[in-house]
Amino acid sequence: EWERNFRVDYTVQEGMLKGVGLSWRNAALRGNDTRDQDENRLVVSYSLPLF
C-alpha cells in the first residue's frame, strides 16, 4: 500500500485579483487489499482585513 500527496499554491501579486490565493491538492492511494482512490481539491482563498 502506498500514498502520494502533492500541493501547488499560487497567490495573485497585482491587479484586480491581488491577494487571491489558489491551492491545488492531489492525493493518490493504491493498495492490494483496498480500492484505489484519487482526490483532487481546488481551494480559493482571500484575506480580508477587518481593521
ModelCIF file with pLDDT and N, C-alpha, C, O atoms, coordinates in Angstrom:
data_MODEL
#
_entry.id   MODEL 
#
_entity.id                         1 
_entity.type                       polymer 
_entity.pdbx_number_of_molecules   1 
#
_entity_poly.entity_id                      1 
_entity_poly.type                           'polypeptide(L)' 
_entity_poly.nstd_linkage                   no 
_entity_poly.nstd_monomer                   no 
_entity_poly.pdbx_seq_one_letter_code       EWERNFRVDYTVQEGMLKGVGLSWRNAALRGNDTRDQDENRLVVSYSLPLF 
_entity_poly.pdbx_seq_one_letter_code_can   EWERNFRVDYTVQEGMLKGVGLSWRNAALRGNDTRDQDENRLVVSYSLPLF 
_entity_poly.pdbx_strand_id                 A 
#
loop_
_entity_poly_seq.entity_id 
_entity_poly_seq.num 
_entity_poly_seq.mon_id 
_entity_poly_seq.hetero 
1 1  GLU n 
1 2  TRP n 
1 3  GLU n 
1 4  ARG n 
1 5  ASN n 
1 6  PHE n 
1 7  ARG n 
1 8  VAL n 
1 9  ASP n 
1 10 TYR n 
1 11 THR n 
1 12 VAL n 
1 13 GLN n 
1 14 GLU n 
1 15 GLY n 
1 16 MET n 
1 17 LEU n 
1 18 LYS n 
1 19 GLY n 
1 20 VAL n 
1 21 GLY n 
1 22 LEU n 
1 23 SER n 
1 24 TRP n 
1 25 ARG n 
1 26 ASN n 
1 27 ALA n 
1 28 ALA n 
1 29 LEU n 
1 30 ARG n 
1 31 GLY n 
1 32 ASN n 
1 33 ASP n 
1 34 THR n 
1 35 ARG n 
1 36 ASP n 
1 37 GLN n 
1 38 ASP n 
1 39 GLU n 
1 40 ASN n 
1 41 ARG n 
1 42 LEU n 
1 43 VAL n 
1 44 VAL n 
1 45 SER n 
1 46 TYR n 
1 47 SER n 
1 48 LEU n 
1 49 PRO n 
1 50 LEU n 
1 51 PHE n 
#
_struct_asym.id          A 
_struct_asym.entity_id   1 
#
loop_
_ma_qa_metric.id 
_ma_qa_metric.mode 
_ma_qa_metric.name 
_ma_qa_metric.software_group_id 
_ma_qa_metric.type 
1 global pLDDT . pLDDT 
2 local  pLDDT . pLDDT 
#
_ma_qa_metric_global.metric_id      1 
_ma_qa_metric_global.metric_value   92.08 
_ma_qa_metric_global.model_id       1 
_ma_qa_metric_global.ordinal_id     1 
#
loop_
_ma_qa_metric_local.label_asym_id 
_ma_qa_metric_local.label_comp_id 
_ma_qa_metric_local.label_seq_id 
_ma_qa_metric_local.metric_id 
_ma_qa_metric_local.metric_value 
_ma_qa_metric_local.model_id 
_ma_qa_metric_local.ordinal_id 
A GLU 1  2 87.00 1 1  
A TRP 2  2 89.00 1 2  
A GLU 3  2 92.00 1 3  
A ARG 4  2 95.00 1 4  
A ASN 5  2 97.00 1 5  
A PHE 6  2 96.00 1 6  
A ARG 7  2 97.00 1 7  
A VAL 8  2 98.00 1 8  
A ASP 9  2 98.00 1 9  
A TYR 10 2 97.00 1 10 
A THR 11 2 95.00 1 11 
A VAL 12 2 94.00 1 12 
A GLN 13 2 93.00 1 13 
A GLU 14 2 93.00 1 14 
A GLY 15 2 92.00 1 15 
A MET 16 2 91.00 1 16 
A LEU 17 2 92.00 1 17 
A LYS 18 2 90.00 1 18 
A GLY 19 2 90.00 1 19 
A VAL 20 2 95.00 1 20 
A GLY 21 2 97.00 1 21 
A LEU 22 2 97.00 1 22 
A SER 23 2 98.00 1 23 
A TRP 24 2 98.00 1 24 
A ARG 25 2 97.00 1 25 
A ASN 26 2 97.00 1 26 
A ALA 27 2 96.00 1 27 
A ALA 28 2 95.00 1 28 
A LEU 29 2 92.00 1 29 
A ARG 30 2 92.00 1 30 
A GLY 31 2 87.00 1 31 
A ASN 32 2 84.00 1 32 
A ASP 33 2 80.00 1 33 
A THR 34 2 76.00 1 34 
A ARG 35 2 85.00 1 35 
A ASP 36 2 89.00 1 36 
A GLN 37 2 92.00 1 37 
A ASP 38 2 94.00 1 38 
A GLU 39 2 96.00 1 39 
A ASN 40 2 97.00 1 40 
A ARG 41 2 97.00 1 41 
A LEU 42 2 98.00 1 42 
A VAL 43 2 97.00 1 43 
A VAL 44 2 98.00 1 44 
A SER 45 2 96.00 1 45 
A TYR 46 2 92.00 1 46 
A SER 47 2 81.00 1 47 
A LEU 48 2 80.00 1 48 
A PRO 49 2 78.00 1 49 
A LEU 50 2 87.00 1 50 
A PHE 51 2 82.00 1 51 
#
loop_
_atom_site.group_PDB 
_atom_site.id 
_atom_site.type_symbol 
_atom_site.label_atom_id 
_atom_site.label_alt_id 
_atom_site.label_comp_id 
_atom_site.label_asym_id 
_atom_site.label_entity_id 
_atom_site.label_seq_id 
_atom_site.pdbx_PDB_ins_code 
_atom_site.Cartn_x 
_atom_site.Cartn_y 
_atom_site.Cartn_z 
_atom_site.occupancy 
_atom_site.B_iso_or_equiv 
_atom_site.pdbx_formal_charge 
_atom_site.auth_seq_id 
_atom_site.auth_comp_id 
_atom_site.auth_asym_id 
_atom_site.auth_atom_id 
_atom_site.pdbx_PDB_model_num 
ATOM 1   N N  . GLU A 1 1  ? 0.842   -1.174 0.000   1.00 87.00 ? 1  GLU A N  1 
ATOM 2   C CA . GLU A 1 1  ? 0.000   0.000  0.000   1.00 87.00 ? 1  GLU A CA 1 
ATOM 3   C C  . GLU A 1 1  ? 0.890   1.240  0.000   1.00 87.00 ? 1  GLU A C  1 
ATOM 4   O O  . GLU A 1 1  ? 1.901   1.288  0.700   1.00 87.00 ? 1  GLU A O  1 
ATOM 5   N N  . TRP A 1 2  ? 0.506   2.239  -0.789  1.00 89.00 ? 2  TRP A N  1 
ATOM 6   C CA . TRP A 1 2  ? 1.265   3.488  -0.803  1.00 89.00 ? 2  TRP A CA 1 
ATOM 7   C C  . TRP A 1 2  ? 0.335   4.664  -1.053  1.00 89.00 ? 2  TRP A C  1 
ATOM 8   O O  . TRP A 1 2  ? -0.770  4.518  -1.576  1.00 89.00 ? 2  TRP A O  1 
ATOM 9   N N  . GLU A 1 3  ? 0.819   5.826  -0.661  1.00 92.00 ? 3  GLU A N  1 
ATOM 10  C CA . GLU A 1 3  ? 0.056   7.059  -0.828  1.00 92.00 ? 3  GLU A CA 1 
ATOM 11  C C  . GLU A 1 3  ? 0.994   8.155  -1.321  1.00 92.00 ? 3  GLU A C  1 
ATOM 12  O O  . GLU A 1 3  ? 2.137   8.258  -0.877  1.00 92.00 ? 3  GLU A O  1 
ATOM 13  N N  . ARG A 1 4  ? 0.489   8.980  -2.253  1.00 95.00 ? 4  ARG A N  1 
ATOM 14  C CA . ARG A 1 4  ? 1.270   10.111 -2.758  1.00 95.00 ? 4  ARG A CA 1 
ATOM 15  C C  . ARG A 1 4  ? 0.398   11.360 -2.644  1.00 95.00 ? 4  ARG A C  1 
ATOM 16  O O  . ARG A 1 4  ? -0.776  11.343 -3.015  1.00 95.00 ? 4  ARG A O  1 
ATOM 17  N N  . ASN A 1 5  ? 0.979   12.441 -2.128  1.00 97.00 ? 5  ASN A N  1 
ATOM 18  C CA . ASN A 1 5  ? 0.286   13.712 -1.982  1.00 97.00 ? 5  ASN A CA 1 
ATOM 19  C C  . ASN A 1 5  ? 1.166   14.819 -2.545  1.00 97.00 ? 5  ASN A C  1 
ATOM 20  O O  . ASN A 1 5  ? 2.386   14.791 -2.386  1.00 97.00 ? 5  ASN A O  1 
ATOM 21  N N  . PHE A 1 6  ? 0.547   15.791 -3.201  1.00 96.00 ? 6  PHE A N  1 
ATOM 22  C CA . PHE A 1 6  ? 1.283   16.995 -3.539  1.00 96.00 ? 6  PHE A CA 1 
ATOM 23  C C  . PHE A 1 6  ? 0.341   18.179 -3.547  1.00 96.00 ? 6  PHE A C  1 
ATOM 24  O O  . PHE A 1 6  ? -0.879  18.035 -3.631  1.00 96.00 ? 6  PHE A O  1 
ATOM 25  N N  . ARG A 1 7  ? 0.947   19.364 -3.455  1.00 97.00 ? 7  ARG A N  1 
ATOM 26  C CA . ARG A 1 7  ? 0.190   20.602 -3.331  1.00 97.00 ? 7  ARG A CA 1 
ATOM 27  C C  . ARG A 1 7  ? 0.912   21.694 -4.094  1.00 97.00 ? 7  ARG A C  1 
ATOM 28  O O  . ARG A 1 7  ? 2.131   21.830 -3.997  1.00 97.00 ? 7  ARG A O  1 
ATOM 29  N N  . VAL A 1 8  ? 0.153   22.475 -4.855  1.00 98.00 ? 8  VAL A N  1 
ATOM 30  C CA . VAL A 1 8  ? 0.693   23.601 -5.602  1.00 98.00 ? 8  VAL A CA 1 
ATOM 31  C C  . VAL A 1 8  ? -0.087  24.836 -5.173  1.00 98.00 ? 8  VAL A C  1 
ATOM 32  O O  . VAL A 1 8  ? -1.318  24.840 -5.217  1.00 98.00 ? 8  VAL A O  1 
ATOM 33  N N  . ASP A 1 9  ? 0.627   25.896 -4.754  1.00 98.00 ? 9  ASP A N  1 
ATOM 34  C CA . ASP A 1 9  ? -0.004  27.134 -4.291  1.00 98.00 ? 9  ASP A CA 1 
ATOM 35  C C  . ASP A 1 9  ? 0.421   28.304 -5.159  1.00 98.00 ? 9  ASP A C  1 
ATOM 36  O O  . ASP A 1 9  ? 1.551   28.354 -5.646  1.00 98.00 ? 9  ASP A O  1 
ATOM 37  N N  . TYR A 1 10 ? -0.499  29.248 -5.348  1.00 97.00 ? 10 TYR A N  1 
ATOM 38  C CA . TYR A 1 10 ? -0.188  30.478 -6.074  1.00 97.00 ? 10 TYR A CA 1 
ATOM 39  C C  . TYR A 1 10 ? -1.047  31.606 -5.509  1.00 97.00 ? 10 TYR A C  1 
ATOM 40  O O  . TYR A 1 10 ? -2.231  31.418 -5.229  1.00 97.00 ? 10 TYR A O  1 
ATOM 41  N N  . THR A 1 11 ? -0.435  32.783 -5.345  1.00 95.00 ? 11 THR A N  1 
ATOM 42  C CA . THR A 1 11 ? -1.149  33.979 -4.913  1.00 95.00 ? 11 THR A CA 1 
ATOM 43  C C  . THR A 1 11 ? -0.950  35.061 -5.955  1.00 95.00 ? 11 THR A C  1 
ATOM 44  O O  . THR A 1 11 ? 0.176   35.343 -6.365  1.00 95.00 ? 11 THR A O  1 
ATOM 45  N N  . VAL A 1 12 ? -2.057  35.671 -6.386  1.00 94.00 ? 12 VAL A N  1 
ATOM 46  C CA . VAL A 1 12 ? -2.006  36.745 -7.375  1.00 94.00 ? 12 VAL A CA 1 
ATOM 47  C C  . VAL A 1 12 ? -1.304  37.945 -6.737  1.00 94.00 ? 12 VAL A C  1 
ATOM 48  O O  . VAL A 1 12 ? -1.676  38.372 -5.644  1.00 94.00 ? 12 VAL A O  1 
ATOM 49  N N  . GLN A 1 13 ? -0.291  38.490 -7.415  1.00 93.00 ? 13 GLN A N  1 
ATOM 50  C CA . GLN A 1 13 ? 0.546   39.535 -6.859  1.00 93.00 ? 13 GLN A CA 1 
ATOM 51  C C  . GLN A 1 13 ? 0.062   40.956 -7.151  1.00 93.00 ? 13 GLN A C  1 
ATOM 52  O O  . GLN A 1 13 ? 0.340   41.869 -6.373  1.00 93.00 ? 13 GLN A O  1 
ATOM 53  N N  . GLU A 1 14 ? -0.654  41.157 -8.250  1.00 93.00 ? 14 GLU A N  1 
ATOM 54  C CA . GLU A 1 14 ? -1.083  42.509 -8.598  1.00 93.00 ? 14 GLU A CA 1 
ATOM 55  C C  . GLU A 1 14 ? -2.345  42.452 -9.448  1.00 93.00 ? 14 GLU A C  1 
ATOM 56  O O  . GLU A 1 14 ? -2.752  41.389 -9.919  1.00 93.00 ? 14 GLU A O  1 
ATOM 57  N N  . GLY A 1 15 ? -2.946  43.603 -9.630  1.00 92.00 ? 15 GLY A N  1 
ATOM 58  C CA . GLY A 1 15 ? -4.152  43.676 -10.448 1.00 92.00 ? 15 GLY A CA 1 
ATOM 59  C C  . GLY A 1 15 ? -5.412  43.597 -9.610  1.00 92.00 ? 15 GLY A C  1 
ATOM 60  O O  . GLY A 1 15 ? -5.377  43.700 -8.384  1.00 92.00 ? 15 GLY A O  1 
ATOM 61  N N  . MET A 1 16 ? -6.519  43.412 -10.299 1.00 91.00 ? 16 MET A N  1 
ATOM 62  C CA . MET A 1 16 ? -7.822  43.410 -9.644  1.00 91.00 ? 16 MET A CA 1 
ATOM 63  C C  . MET A 1 16 ? -7.993  42.243 -8.664  1.00 91.00 ? 16 MET A C  1 
ATOM 64  O O  . MET A 1 16 ? -8.733  42.367 -7.689  1.00 91.00 ? 16 MET A O  1 
ATOM 65  N N  . LEU A 1 17 ? -7.332  41.133 -8.904  1.00 92.00 ? 17 LEU A N  1 
ATOM 66  C CA . LEU A 1 17 ? -7.450  39.951 -8.039  1.00 92.00 ? 17 LEU A CA 1 
ATOM 67  C C  . LEU A 1 17 ? -6.285  39.821 -7.053  1.00 92.00 ? 17 LEU A C  1 
ATOM 68  O O  . LEU A 1 17 ? -6.043  38.738 -6.521  1.00 92.00 ? 17 LEU A O  1 
ATOM 69  N N  . LYS A 1 18 ? -5.565  40.916 -6.808  1.00 90.00 ? 18 LYS A N  1 
ATOM 70  C CA . LYS A 1 18 ? -4.410  40.878 -5.903  1.00 90.00 ? 18 LYS A CA 1 
ATOM 71  C C  . LYS A 1 18 ? -4.816  40.306 -4.543  1.00 90.00 ? 18 LYS A C  1 
ATOM 72  O O  . LYS A 1 18 ? -5.808  40.729 -3.949  1.00 90.00 ? 18 LYS A O  1 
ATOM 73  N N  . GLY A 1 19 ? -4.046  39.352 -4.067  1.00 90.00 ? 19 GLY A N  1 
ATOM 74  C CA . GLY A 1 19 ? -4.298  38.730 -2.774  1.00 90.00 ? 19 GLY A CA 1 
ATOM 75  C C  . GLY A 1 19 ? -5.130  37.454 -2.840  1.00 90.00 ? 19 GLY A C  1 
ATOM 76  O O  . GLY A 1 19 ? -5.277  36.769 -1.828  1.00 90.00 ? 19 GLY A O  1 
ATOM 77  N N  . VAL A 1 20 ? -5.670  37.121 -3.993  1.00 95.00 ? 20 VAL A N  1 
ATOM 78  C CA . VAL A 1 20 ? -6.441  35.884 -4.127  1.00 95.00 ? 20 VAL A CA 1 
ATOM 79  C C  . VAL A 1 20 ? -5.464  34.714 -4.230  1.00 95.00 ? 20 VAL A C  1 
ATOM 80  O O  . VAL A 1 20 ? -4.540  34.734 -5.044  1.00 95.00 ? 20 VAL A O  1 
ATOM 81  N N  . GLY A 1 21 ? -5.673  33.718 -3.413  1.00 97.00 ? 21 GLY A N  1 
ATOM 82  C CA . GLY A 1 21 ? -4.799  32.548 -3.399  1.00 97.00 ? 21 GLY A CA 1 
ATOM 83  C C  . GLY A 1 21 ? -5.498  31.330 -3.978  1.00 97.00 ? 21 GLY A C  1 
ATOM 84  O O  . GLY A 1 21 ? -6.687  31.111 -3.744  1.00 97.00 ? 21 GLY A O  1 
ATOM 85  N N  . LEU A 1 22 ? -4.749  30.542 -4.736  1.00 97.00 ? 22 LEU A N  1 
ATOM 86  C CA . LEU A 1 22 ? -5.246  29.294 -5.302  1.00 97.00 ? 22 LEU A CA 1 
ATOM 87  C C  . LEU A 1 22 ? -4.352  28.161 -4.823  1.00 97.00 ? 22 LEU A C  1 
ATOM 88  O O  . LEU A 1 22 ? -3.128  28.290 -4.814  1.00 97.00 ? 22 LEU A O  1 
ATOM 89  N N  . SER A 1 23 ? -4.954  27.069 -4.432  1.00 98.00 ? 23 SER A N  1 
ATOM 90  C CA . SER A 1 23 ? -4.202  25.908 -3.979  1.00 98.00 ? 23 SER A CA 1 
ATOM 91  C C  . SER A 1 23 ? -4.812  24.660 -4.610  1.00 98.00 ? 23 SER A C  1 
ATOM 92  O O  . SER A 1 23 ? -6.013  24.419 -4.486  1.00 98.00 ? 23 SER A O  1 
ATOM 93  N N  . TRP A 1 24 ? -3.981  23.867 -5.289  1.00 98.00 ? 24 TRP A N  1 
ATOM 94  C CA . TRP A 1 24 ? -4.426  22.609 -5.879  1.00 98.00 ? 24 TRP A CA 1 
ATOM 95  C C  . TRP A 1 24 ? -3.782  21.487 -5.088  1.00 98.00 ? 24 TRP A C  1 
ATOM 96  O O  . TRP A 1 24 ? -2.558  21.436 -4.966  1.00 98.00 ? 24 TRP A O  1 
ATOM 97  N N  . ARG A 1 25 ? -4.588  20.596 -4.553  1.00 97.00 ? 25 ARG A N  1 
ATOM 98  C CA . ARG A 1 25 ? -4.107  19.471 -3.758  1.00 97.00 ? 25 ARG A CA 1 
ATOM 99  C C  . ARG A 1 25 ? -4.526  18.169 -4.431  1.00 97.00 ? 25 ARG A C  1 
ATOM 100 O O  . ARG A 1 25 ? -5.678  18.010 -4.835  1.00 97.00 ? 25 ARG A O  1 
ATOM 101 N N  . ASN A 1 26 ? -3.582  17.243 -4.546  1.00 97.00 ? 26 ASN A N  1 
ATOM 102 C CA . ASN A 1 26 ? -3.833  15.960 -5.192  1.00 97.00 ? 26 ASN A CA 1 
ATOM 103 C C  . ASN A 1 26 ? -3.348  14.849 -4.275  1.00 97.00 ? 26 ASN A C  1 
ATOM 104 O O  . ASN A 1 26 ? -2.272  14.948 -3.685  1.00 97.00 ? 26 ASN A O  1 
ATOM 105 N N  . ALA A 1 27 ? -4.136  13.800 -4.158  1.00 96.00 ? 27 ALA A N  1 
ATOM 106 C CA . ALA A 1 27 ? -3.748  12.632 -3.364  1.00 96.00 ? 27 ALA A CA 1 
ATOM 107 C C  . ALA A 1 27 ? -4.112  11.374 -4.142  1.00 96.00 ? 27 ALA A C  1 
ATOM 108 O O  . ALA A 1 27 ? -5.157  11.312 -4.789  1.00 96.00 ? 27 ALA A O  1 
ATOM 109 N N  . ALA A 1 28 ? -3.244  10.377 -4.071  1.00 95.00 ? 28 ALA A N  1 
ATOM 110 C CA . ALA A 1 28 ? -3.492  9.086  -4.706  1.00 95.00 ? 28 ALA A CA 1 
ATOM 111 C C  . ALA A 1 28 ? -3.154  7.990  -3.690  1.00 95.00 ? 28 ALA A C  1 
ATOM 112 O O  . ALA A 1 28 ? -2.091  8.012  -3.069  1.00 95.00 ? 28 ALA A O  1 
ATOM 113 N N  . LEU A 1 29 ? -4.060  7.047  -3.535  1.00 92.00 ? 29 LEU A N  1 
ATOM 114 C CA . LEU A 1 29 ? -3.866  5.926  -2.622  1.00 92.00 ? 29 LEU A CA 1 
ATOM 115 C C  . LEU A 1 29 ? -4.012  4.637  -3.417  1.00 92.00 ? 29 LEU A C  1 
ATOM 116 O O  . LEU A 1 29 ? -5.007  4.436  -4.113  1.00 92.00 ? 29 LEU A O  1 
ATOM 117 N N  . ARG A 1 30 ? -3.023  3.774  -3.310  1.00 92.00 ? 30 ARG A N  1 
ATOM 118 C CA . ARG A 1 30 ? -3.032  2.491  -4.011  1.00 92.00 ? 30 ARG A CA 1 
ATOM 119 C C  . ARG A 1 30 ? -2.731  1.377  -3.014  1.00 92.00 ? 30 ARG A C  1 
ATOM 120 O O  . ARG A 1 30 ? -1.911  1.547  -2.111  1.00 92.00 ? 30 ARG A O  1 
ATOM 121 N N  . GLY A 1 31 ? -3.388  0.257  -3.178  1.00 87.00 ? 31 GLY A N  1 
ATOM 122 C CA . GLY A 1 31 ? -3.140  -0.867 -2.285  1.00 87.00 ? 31 GLY A CA 1 
ATOM 123 C C  . GLY A 1 31 ? -3.652  -2.163 -2.867  1.00 87.00 ? 31 GLY A C  1 
ATOM 124 O O  . GLY A 1 31 ? -4.478  -2.157 -3.780  1.00 87.00 ? 31 GLY A O  1 
ATOM 125 N N  . ASN A 1 32 ? -3.170  -3.271 -2.346  1.00 84.00 ? 32 ASN A N  1 
ATOM 126 C CA . ASN A 1 32 ? -3.588  -4.584 -2.816  1.00 84.00 ? 32 ASN A CA 1 
ATOM 127 C C  . ASN A 1 32 ? -4.950  -4.987 -2.250  1.00 84.00 ? 32 ASN A C  1 
ATOM 128 O O  . ASN A 1 32 ? -5.743  -5.632 -2.936  1.00 84.00 ? 32 ASN A O  1 
ATOM 129 N N  . ASP A 1 33 ? -5.221  -4.604 -0.994  1.00 80.00 ? 33 ASP A N  1 
ATOM 130 C CA . ASP A 1 33 ? -6.450  -5.036 -0.329  1.00 80.00 ? 33 ASP A CA 1 
ATOM 131 C C  . ASP A 1 33 ? -7.537  -3.967 -0.319  1.00 80.00 ? 33 ASP A C  1 
ATOM 132 O O  . ASP A 1 33 ? -8.637  -4.222 0.171   1.00 80.00 ? 33 ASP A O  1 
ATOM 133 N N  . THR A 1 34 ? -7.260  -2.787 -0.843  1.00 76.00 ? 34 THR A N  1 
ATOM 134 C CA . THR A 1 34 ? -8.241  -1.702 -0.818  1.00 76.00 ? 34 THR A CA 1 
ATOM 135 C C  . THR A 1 34 ? -8.476  -1.177 -2.224  1.00 76.00 ? 34 THR A C  1 
ATOM 136 O O  . THR A 1 34 ? -7.684  -1.434 -3.131  1.00 76.00 ? 34 THR A O  1 
ATOM 137 N N  . ARG A 1 35 ? -9.560  -0.444 -2.403  1.00 85.00 ? 35 ARG A N  1 
ATOM 138 C CA . ARG A 1 35 ? -9.830  0.185  -3.696  1.00 85.00 ? 35 ARG A CA 1 
ATOM 139 C C  . ARG A 1 35 ? -8.869  1.347  -3.891  1.00 85.00 ? 35 ARG A C  1 
ATOM 140 O O  . ARG A 1 35 ? -8.518  2.038  -2.934  1.00 85.00 ? 35 ARG A O  1 
ATOM 141 N N  . ASP A 1 36 ? -8.447  1.559  -5.118  1.00 89.00 ? 36 ASP A N  1 
ATOM 142 C CA . ASP A 1 36 ? -7.609  2.715  -5.429  1.00 89.00 ? 36 ASP A CA 1 
ATOM 143 C C  . ASP A 1 36 ? -8.444  3.981  -5.284  1.00 89.00 ? 36 ASP A C  1 
ATOM 144 O O  . ASP A 1 36 ? -9.614  4.012  -5.666  1.00 89.00 ? 36 ASP A O  1 
ATOM 145 N N  . GLN A 1 37 ? -7.835  5.017  -4.731  1.00 92.00 ? 37 GLN A N  1 
ATOM 146 C CA . GLN A 1 37 ? -8.547  6.275  -4.519  1.00 92.00 ? 37 GLN A CA 1 
ATOM 147 C C  . GLN A 1 37 ? -7.717  7.427  -5.055  1.00 92.00 ? 37 GLN A C  1 
ATOM 148 O O  . GLN A 1 37 ? -6.501  7.465  -4.866  1.00 92.00 ? 37 GLN A O  1 
ATOM 149 N N  . ASP A 1 38 ? -8.373  8.366  -5.722  1.00 94.00 ? 38 ASP A N  1 
ATOM 150 C CA . ASP A 1 38 ? -7.752  9.595  -6.191  1.00 94.00 ? 38 ASP A CA 1 
ATOM 151 C C  . ASP A 1 38 ? -8.593  10.761 -5.704  1.00 94.00 ? 38 ASP A C  1 
ATOM 152 O O  . ASP A 1 38 ? -9.821  10.689 -5.682  1.00 94.00 ? 38 ASP A O  1 
ATOM 153 N N  . GLU A 1 39 ? -7.921  11.833 -5.313  1.00 96.00 ? 39 GLU A N  1 
ATOM 154 C CA . GLU A 1 39 ? -8.628  13.005 -4.810  1.00 96.00 ? 39 GLU A CA 1 
ATOM 155 C C  . GLU A 1 39 ? -7.946  14.260 -5.327  1.00 96.00 ? 39 GLU A C  1 
ATOM 156 O O  . GLU A 1 39 ? -6.725  14.390 -5.247  1.00 96.00 ? 39 GLU A O  1 
ATOM 157 N N  . ASN A 1 40 ? -8.740  15.187 -5.858  1.00 97.00 ? 40 ASN A N  1 
ATOM 158 C CA . ASN A 1 40 ? -8.251  16.499 -6.289  1.00 97.00 ? 40 ASN A CA 1 
ATOM 159 C C  . ASN A 1 40 ? -9.094  17.561 -5.615  1.00 97.00 ? 40 ASN A C  1 
ATOM 160 O O  . ASN A 1 40 ? -10.320 17.454 -5.562  1.00 97.00 ? 40 ASN A O  1 
ATOM 161 N N  . ARG A 1 41 ? -8.425  18.597 -5.096  1.00 97.00 ? 41 ARG A N  1 
ATOM 162 C CA . ARG A 1 41 ? -9.138  19.711 -4.466  1.00 97.00 ? 41 ARG A CA 1 
ATOM 163 C C  . ARG A 1 41 ? -8.563  21.025 -4.989  1.00 97.00 ? 41 ARG A C  1 
ATOM 164 O O  . ARG A 1 41 ? -7.349  21.175 -5.131  1.00 97.00 ? 41 ARG A O  1 
ATOM 165 N N  . LEU A 1 42 ? -9.437  21.955 -5.267  1.00 98.00 ? 42 LEU A N  1 
ATOM 166 C CA . LEU A 1 42 ? -9.038  23.311 -5.624  1.00 98.00 ? 42 LEU A CA 1 
ATOM 167 C C  . LEU A 1 42 ? -9.593  24.234 -4.564  1.00 98.00 ? 42 LEU A C  1 
ATOM 168 O O  . LEU A 1 42 ? -10.806 24.309 -4.367  1.00 98.00 ? 42 LEU A O  1 
ATOM 169 N N  . VAL A 1 43 ? -8.696  24.946 -3.872  1.00 97.00 ? 43 VAL A N  1 
ATOM 170 C CA . VAL A 1 43 ? -9.082  25.827 -2.786  1.00 97.00 ? 43 VAL A CA 1 
ATOM 171 C C  . VAL A 1 43 ? -8.778  27.257 -3.210  1.00 97.00 ? 43 VAL A C  1 
ATOM 172 O O  . VAL A 1 43 ? -7.659  27.567 -3.619  1.00 97.00 ? 43 VAL A O  1 
ATOM 173 N N  . VAL A 1 44 ? -9.785  28.131 -3.110  1.00 98.00 ? 44 VAL A N  1 
ATOM 174 C CA . VAL A 1 44 ? -9.619  29.558 -3.413  1.00 98.00 ? 44 VAL A CA 1 
ATOM 175 C C  . VAL A 1 44 ? -9.748  30.298 -2.093  1.00 98.00 ? 44 VAL A C  1 
ATOM 176 O O  . VAL A 1 44 ? -10.691 30.079 -1.334  1.00 98.00 ? 44 VAL A O  1 
ATOM 177 N N  . SER A 1 45 ? -8.774  31.192 -1.824  1.00 96.00 ? 45 SER A N  1 
ATOM 178 C CA . SER A 1 45 ? -8.798  31.926 -0.554  1.00 96.00 ? 45 SER A CA 1 
ATOM 179 C C  . SER A 1 45 ? -8.513  33.402 -0.782  1.00 96.00 ? 45 SER A C  1 
ATOM 180 O O  . SER A 1 45 ? -7.886  33.786 -1.770  1.00 96.00 ? 45 SER A O  1 
ATOM 181 N N  . TYR A 1 46 ? -8.986  34.218 0.149   1.00 92.00 ? 46 TYR A N  1 
ATOM 182 C CA . TYR A 1 46 ? -8.742  35.659 0.102   1.00 92.00 ? 46 TYR A CA 1 
ATOM 183 C C  . TYR A 1 46 ? -8.734  36.183 1.516   1.00 92.00 ? 46 TYR A C  1 
ATOM 184 O O  . TYR A 1 46 ? -9.626  35.870 2.304   1.00 92.00 ? 46 TYR A O  1 
ATOM 185 N N  . SER A 1 47 ? -7.735  36.980 1.844   1.00 81.00 ? 47 SER A N  1 
ATOM 186 C CA . SER A 1 47 ? -7.643  37.586 3.169   1.00 81.00 ? 47 SER A CA 1 
ATOM 187 C C  . SER A 1 47 ? -8.337  38.938 3.149   1.00 81.00 ? 47 SER A C  1 
ATOM 188 O O  . SER A 1 47 ? -8.077  39.765 2.275   1.00 81.00 ? 47 SER A O  1 
ATOM 189 N N  . LEU A 1 48 ? -9.212  39.158 4.107   1.00 80.00 ? 48 LEU A N  1 
ATOM 190 C CA . LEU A 1 48 ? -9.955  40.397 4.203   1.00 80.00 ? 48 LEU A CA 1 
ATOM 191 C C  . LEU A 1 48 ? -9.561  41.094 5.488   1.00 80.00 ? 48 LEU A C  1 
ATOM 192 O O  . LEU A 1 48 ? -9.835  40.573 6.569   1.00 80.00 ? 48 LEU A O  1 
ATOM 193 N N  . PRO A 1 49 ? -8.920  42.269 5.407   1.00 78.00 ? 49 PRO A N  1 
ATOM 194 C CA . PRO A 1 49 ? -8.542  42.976 6.634   1.00 78.00 ? 49 PRO A CA 1 
ATOM 195 C C  . PRO A 1 49 ? -9.792  43.503 7.357   1.00 78.00 ? 49 PRO A C  1 
ATOM 196 O O  . PRO A 1 49 ? -10.680 44.081 6.731   1.00 78.00 ? 49 PRO A O  1 
ATOM 197 N N  . LEU A 1 50 ? -9.850  43.301 8.650   1.00 87.00 ? 50 LEU A N  1 
ATOM 198 C CA . LEU A 1 50 ? -11.010 43.733 9.431   1.00 87.00 ? 50 LEU A CA 1 
ATOM 199 C C  . LEU A 1 50 ? -10.839 45.110 10.034  1.00 87.00 ? 50 LEU A C  1 
ATOM 200 O O  . LEU A 1 50 ? -11.833 45.759 10.361  1.00 87.00 ? 50 LEU A O  1 
ATOM 201 N N  . PHE A 1 51 ? -9.601  45.582 10.195  1.00 82.00 ? 51 PHE A N  1 
ATOM 202 C CA . PHE A 1 51 ? -9.356  46.896 10.776  1.00 82.00 ? 51 PHE A CA 1 
ATOM 203 C C  . PHE A 1 51 ? -8.479  47.729 9.895   1.00 82.00 ? 51 PHE A C  1 
ATOM 204 O O  . PHE A 1 51 ? -8.170  48.872 10.234  1.00 82.00 ? 51 PHE A O  1 
#
